[in-house]
C-alpha cells in the first residue's frame, strides 16, 4: 500500500512554506505522494473547515512541489471539470516535462453548482464531463491531428505538444456512490472515494470486482481513500483534536453509505474508514484494515491538525514505518 498526504492549500492554513516544507518532509520520511483538492469558488465545509476562502490552485500547487521534490507522486483528489480539457491536457503534459511522470489525475464531478453556473456551465450532468475529460486527455496525449465530438466538447485537427513524459498520467474517478464504481471500471485507472466508511468501502470494492468480471476487465482500478487523520499520545488524545460530531453529521447525510447496525452514525467507532485517530502503533494496525479492504493508496487528511503540521507528519512517518515493518498477516 502507498501512502500520501493532503496538503494545506486551502482555508486558514493555506501557506507556501507549510506546503513546500511539508512535502519535502513527507518525502524524507518515506511517504509516496502528496495530494490537493480543487475548487474555483471555494465554499468551506462547516464541519471540516473554518470560513476562510483562500484556495491555492491545484495544478499550480503541484507544479511548485514537483520543483522541490524528487520522487513524490502528485495527485489531485479531485480536479473538477471547470477547465477546458485541452487546456488541462497542455498544463499536465507540461508539468511532466519539468519533473517527470509523477502526476495522478483524479477527477470528480464536484459538489457545488454555483462554481459551474459562474462560468456558464450550469445544468450540465457533470459526471459525464469527467468521462469526456478522460477520453479527450488520452486522445490528445497520444494522437496528432486529433478530432473529437460529444455533447459537451468538439474539436477537429488538434495537436497538443508536448506529449507527457513516460507513461500517460493515470486517470482516477473520484466519488463514493455506487455509480462511481461503474464509471471507474468503464474508463478509469483508479477509484478514489475520498472519505468513506469501512463497510461502505468494502461494499464498493466488492461491487467493483463484480463489475470488472461482468465487463471483462482483468484488473481492478487502483483503490485510494482520503480519511481525516489525527495522531496523538493516545486514541483519546487524537480524537480530542477532531470535530467528531461534525463528521457524524456529515456521515448521517451520506445517502449511499452503509449504515451501522443502529441505523445511525453515533460514535467515533462508527466512523471507521472515514476517520483515523490514535498513536502511531494504533494507526499502523488500522492501516492493515484498509489494506485488507482492498485499499492500495491511502492519503492522510490532516486538516484538523494543520496547526501541528510538521509534528503530525513526523508521527505519520512513524506509523507508516510501523506498518511496513509488521508481517503481512498482522
C-alpha positions as CSV (number, residue, x, y, z in Angstrom):
1,X,0.0,0.0,0.0
2,X,1.2,3.5,-0.8
3,X,0.7,6.5,1.5
4,X,0.1,10.1,0.7
5,X,-0.6,13.4,2.4
6,X,-3.3,16.0,1.7
7,X,-1.8,19.5,1.6
8,X,-2.8,22.6,3.4
9,X,-3.5,24.7,0.3
10,X,-7.0,25.9,1.4
11,X,-8.6,27.8,4.2
12,X,-6.8,29.5,7.1
13,X,-3.7,27.3,6.9
14,X,-3.0,27.8,3.2
15,X,0.7,28.7,3.2
16,X,3.5,28.3,0.7
17,X,6.1,27.3,3.3
18,X,3.8,24.7,5.0
19,X,3.1,23.2,1.6
20,X,6.7,23.0,0.3
21,X,8.4,22.2,3.6
22,X,5.8,19.6,4.5
23,X,6.1,17.9,1.0
24,X,9.9,17.7,1.4
25,X,9.4,16.3,5.0
26,X,6.9,13.7,3.7
27,X,9.4,12.6,1.0
28,X,12.2,12.3,3.5
29,X,10.0,10.2,5.8
30,X,9.2,7.7,3.1
31,X,5.7,8.8,2.1
32,X,4.8,8.2,-1.5
33,X,2.6,11.1,-2.6
34,X,1.1,14.5,-1.8
35,X,-2.4,15.5,-2.9
36,X,-4.6,18.6,-3.5
37,X,-8.2,19.3,-3.8
38,X,-9.8,21.6,-6.4
39,X,-12.3,24.5,-6.4
40,X,-12.9,27.6,-8.5
41,X,-15.1,29.3,-5.9
42,X,-14.3,27.8,-2.6
43,X,-17.1,27.2,-0.1
44,X,-15.6,25.8,3.2
45,X,-17.3,22.8,4.7
46,X,-18.8,23.8,8.0
47,X,-18.0,20.6,9.8
48,X,-14.4,20.4,8.5
49,X,-13.1,23.9,7.9
50,X,-13.3,27.5,9.3
51,X,-14.9,30.1,7.0
52,X,-11.8,31.2,5.2
53,X,-11.9,31.3,1.4
54,X,-8.2,31.1,0.5
55,X,-7.7,28.3,-2.1
56,X,-4.4,27.8,-3.9
57,X,-4.9,26.4,-7.5
58,X,-4.5,22.7,-7.6
59,X,-2.2,22.3,-10.6
60,X,-0.1,25.3,-9.8
61,X,0.5,24.0,-6.3
62,X,1.6,20.6,-7.5
63,X,3.9,22.2,-10.1
64,X,5.7,24.1,-7.2
65,X,6.0,20.8,-5.2
66,X,7.3,19.0,-8.2
67,X,10.1,21.5,-8.5
68,X,11.4,20.9,-4.9
69,X,10.9,17.1,-4.6
70,X,12.4,14.1,-6.5
71,X,10.1,11.1,-6.3
72,X,6.7,12.0,-4.7
73,X,3.7,11.3,-6.8
74,X,1.5,14.4,-7.2
75,X,-2.2,13.7,-7.1
76,X,-5.5,15.6,-7.5
77,X,-8.2,14.3,-5.2
78,X,-10.0,15.6,-7.1
79,X,-9.9,18.0,-10.1
80,X,-13.3,19.2,-11.0
81,X,-14.1,19.8,-14.7
82,X,-14.4,23.6,-14.9
83,X,-11.2,23.7,-17.0
84,X,-11.4,23.0,-20.7
85,X,-9.8,19.6,-21.3
86,X,-7.5,20.8,-24.0
87,X,-6.0,23.4,-21.6
88,X,-5.9,20.8,-18.9
89,X,-4.0,18.4,-21.2
90,X,-1.4,21.0,-22.1
91,X,-0.8,22.0,-18.4
92,X,-0.5,18.4,-17.1
93,X,1.8,17.4,-20.0
94,X,4.0,20.4,-19.4
95,X,4.2,19.5,-15.7
96,X,5.7,16.1,-16.6
97,X,8.4,17.8,-18.6
98,X,9.5,19.7,-15.5
99,X,9.6,16.9,-13.0
100,X,8.8,13.6,-14.7
101,X,5.8,11.2,-14.9
102,X,4.6,11.8,-11.3
103,X,1.0,13.1,-11.8
104,X,-2.1,11.2,-10.9
105,X,-5.2,12.9,-12.4
106,X,-8.1,12.3,-10.0
107,X,-11.3,13.8,-11.5
108,X,-14.6,14.2,-9.8
109,X,-17.9,15.9,-10.7
110,X,-17.8,18.5,-7.9
111,X,-20.3,19.2,-5.2
112,X,-21.3,22.8,-5.8
113,X,-23.5,24.0,-8.7
114,X,-22.5,27.7,-8.2
115,X,-18.9,27.0,-9.4
116,X,-20.2,25.9,-12.8
117,X,-23.0,28.4,-13.0
118,X,-20.4,31.2,-12.7
119,X,-18.7,30.0,-15.9
120,X,-21.8,29.3,-17.9
121,X,-21.8,25.5,-17.3
122,X,-24.8,25.3,-15.1
123,X,-27.3,22.5,-15.6
124,X,-24.8,20.0,-17.0
125,X,-24.7,16.5,-15.6
126,X,-21.1,16.7,-14.5
127,X,-20.2,13.0,-14.2
128,X,-20.5,13.0,-18.0
129,X,-17.9,15.7,-18.1
130,X,-15.5,13.5,-16.1
131,X,-15.8,10.9,-18.9
132,X,-15.3,13.5,-21.6
133,X,-12.1,14.6,-19.9
134,X,-10.8,11.1,-19.7
135,X,-11.3,10.4,-23.4
136,X,-10.0,13.8,-24.5
137,X,-6.9,13.7,-22.4
138,X,-5.9,10.3,-23.6
139,X,-6.7,11.2,-27.2
140,X,-4.6,14.4,-27.4
141,X,-1.8,12.9,-25.3
142,X,-1.4,10.0,-27.8
143,X,-2.5,11.4,-31.2
144,X,-1.6,14.0,-33.7
145,X,-4.4,16.0,-35.6
146,X,-7.0,14.6,-33.2
147,X,-10.7,15.1,-33.6
148,X,-13.4,14.6,-31.0
149,X,-17.1,15.3,-30.5
150,X,-19.6,14.6,-27.8
151,X,-22.5,16.6,-26.2
152,X,-20.1,19.0,-24.5
153,X,-16.9,19.3,-26.4
154,X,-16.0,19.4,-30.1
155,X,-12.7,20.0,-32.0
156,X,-11.0,19.0,-35.2
157,X,-7.4,18.5,-36.3
158,X,-5.9,19.4,-32.9
159,X,-2.4,18.6,-31.8
160,X,-1.2,19.2,-28.2
161,X,2.5,19.4,-27.7
162,X,4.4,18.4,-25.6
163,X,3.1,15.0,-25.0
164,X,3.5,13.7,-21.4
165,X,6.9,12.2,-20.5
166,X,6.8,8.5,-19.9
167,X,3.6,6.6,-19.3
168,X,0.4,8.6,-19.5
169,X,-0.8,10.1,-16.2
170,X,-3.2,7.7,-14.7
171,X,-6.8,8.9,-14.6
172,X,-8.9,8.1,-11.4
173,X,-12.6,8.6,-10.8
174,X,-13.3,10.4,-7.5
175,X,-16.6,9.7,-5.9
176,X,-18.2,7.3,-3.5
177,X,-21.6,6.4,-4.9
178,X,-22.4,3.0,-6.5
179,X,-22.4,4.7,-9.9
180,X,-18.8,6.0,-9.3
181,X,-17.7,2.3,-9.2
182,X,-19.2,1.6,-12.6
183,X,-17.6,4.8,-14.1
184,X,-14.2,3.8,-12.6
185,X,-14.4,0.4,-14.2
186,X,-15.6,1.7,-17.5
187,X,-12.9,4.3,-18.3
188,X,-10.5,4.9,-15.3
189,X,-7.3,3.6,-13.9
190,X,-8.3,4.2,-10.3
191,X,-11.1,5.0,-8.0
192,X,-10.9,7.4,-5.0
193,X,-14.0,7.9,-2.9
194,X,-12.4,10.5,-0.5
195,X,-13.6,9.7,3.0
196,X,-15.9,6.7,3.2
197,X,-16.9,4.3,6.0
198,X,-15.3,0.9,6.1
199,X,-18.5,-1.1,5.5
200,X,-19.3,1.1,2.5
201,X,-15.7,0.8,1.2
202,X,-15.9,-3.0,1.4
203,X,-19.3,-3.0,-0.4
204,X,-17.9,-0.7,-3.2
205,X,-14.8,-2.8,-3.7
206,X,-16.9,-6.0,-3.9
207,X,-19.2,-4.2,-6.5
208,X,-16.1,-3.1,-8.4
209,X,-14.8,-6.7,-8.6
210,X,-18.2,-7.8,-9.9
211,X,-18.3,-5.0,-12.4
212,X,-14.8,-5.9,-13.7
213,X,-15.8,-9.6,-14.1
214,X,-19.0,-8.6,-15.9
215,X,-17.1,-6.3,-18.3
216,X,-14.1,-8.5,-18.8
217,X,-11.6,-6.2,-17.1
218,X,-8.7,-8.2,-15.8
219,X,-7.5,-5.8,-13.1
220,X,-9.5,-3.8,-10.7
221,X,-8.9,0.0,-10.8
222,X,-6.5,1.2,-8.1
223,X,-8.4,1.9,-4.9
224,X,-7.5,5.1,-3.0
225,X,-9.1,6.8,0.0
226,X,-8.5,10.1,1.9
227,X,-9.6,9.7,5.5
228,X,-9.3,12.6,8.0
229,X,-6.5,11.7,10.4
230,X,-5.3,12.7,13.8
231,X,-2.2,11.4,15.6
232,X,-1.8,11.6,19.4
233,X,-0.3,10.2,22.5
234,X,-3.4,8.0,22.8
235,X,-6.6,7.5,20.8
236,X,-8.5,9.7,23.2
237,X,-5.9,12.5,22.7
238,X,-6.1,12.2,19.0
239,X,-9.9,12.3,18.9
240,X,-9.9,15.3,21.2
241,X,-8.5,17.4,18.3
242,X,-11.2,16.2,15.8
243,X,-14.7,17.5,15.2
244,X,-16.2,14.1,15.7
245,X,-19.8,15.5,15.9
246,X,-19.3,17.3,12.6
247,X,-18.1,14.1,10.9
248,X,-21.0,12.1,12.3
249,X,-23.4,14.8,11.0
250,X,-21.8,14.5,7.6
251,X,-21.8,10.7,7.6
252,X,-25.5,10.6,8.5
253,X,-26.2,12.8,5.5
254,X,-24.3,10.5,3.1
255,X,-27.2,9.0,1.1
256,X,-25.4,5.9,-0.3
257,X,-23.3,4.8,2.7
258,X,-23.9,1.6,4.5
259,X,-25.3,2.5,7.9
260,X,-24.2,1.0,11.2
261,X,-26.5,-1.7,12.8
262,X,-28.2,1.1,14.9
263,X,-29.2,2.8,11.6
264,X,-27.2,6.0,12.6
265,X,-23.6,7.0,12.9
266,X,-23.4,7.8,16.6
267,X,-19.8,7.2,17.8
268,X,-16.2,7.7,16.6
269,X,-16.0,3.9,16.2
270,X,-18.9,4.1,13.7
271,X,-16.7,6.3,11.6
272,X,-14.0,3.6,11.0
273,X,-12.7,4.1,7.5
274,X,-13.7,7.8,7.4
275,X,-11.6,8.7,10.4
276,X,-8.1,7.5,11.6
277,X,-7.1,8.5,15.1
278,X,-4.6,7.2,17.5
279,X,-0.9,6.6,18.3
280,X,1.5,5.6,15.5
281,X,1.2,2.0,16.6
282,X,-2.6,2.1,16.7
283,X,-2.7,3.8,13.3
284,X,-0.4,1.2,11.9
285,X,-2.8,-1.5,13.0
286,X,-5.7,0.4,11.3
287,X,-3.8,0.6,8.1
288,X,-3.9,-3.2,7.8
289,X,-7.7,-2.9,8.0
290,X,-7.6,-0.6,4.9
291,X,-5.2,-3.0,3.1
292,X,-7.5,-5.9,3.8
293,X,-10.4,-4.0,2.3
294,X,-8.5,-3.5,-0.9
295,X,-7.0,0.0,-0.5
296,X,-3.8,0.5,-2.4
297,X,-3.2,4.2,-1.9
298,X,-4.2,5.8,1.4
299,X,-3.9,9.6,1.7
300,X,-3.9,11.1,5.2
301,X,-6.1,14.2,5.5
302,X,-4.7,16.3,8.4
303,X,-7.0,19.2,8.1
304,X,-8.0,19.0,11.8
305,X,-4.3,19.1,12.7
306,X,-2.8,21.7,10.2
307,X,-1.8,23.7,13.3
308,X,0.5,20.8,14.2
309,X,1.5,20.1,10.6
310,X,5.2,19.1,10.9
311,X,4.7,17.1,14.2
312,X,1.8,15.3,12.7
313,X,3.8,14.4,9.5
314,X,6.6,13.1,11.7
315,X,4.1,10.8,13.6
316,X,2.6,9.7,10.3
317,X,6.1,8.7,9.2
318,X,6.4,6.6,12.3
319,X,3.0,5.0,11.7
320,X,3.9,4.1,8.1
321,X,7.3,2.7,9.3
322,X,5.5,0.5,11.9
323,X,3.1,-0.7,9.2
324,X,5.8,-1.6,6.8
325,X,7.8,-3.4,9.5
326,X,4.8,-5.6,10.5
327,X,4.2,-9.0,8.9
328,X,1.6,-9.1,6.2
329,X,-0.5,-11.4,8.3
330,X,-0.6,-8.9,11.3
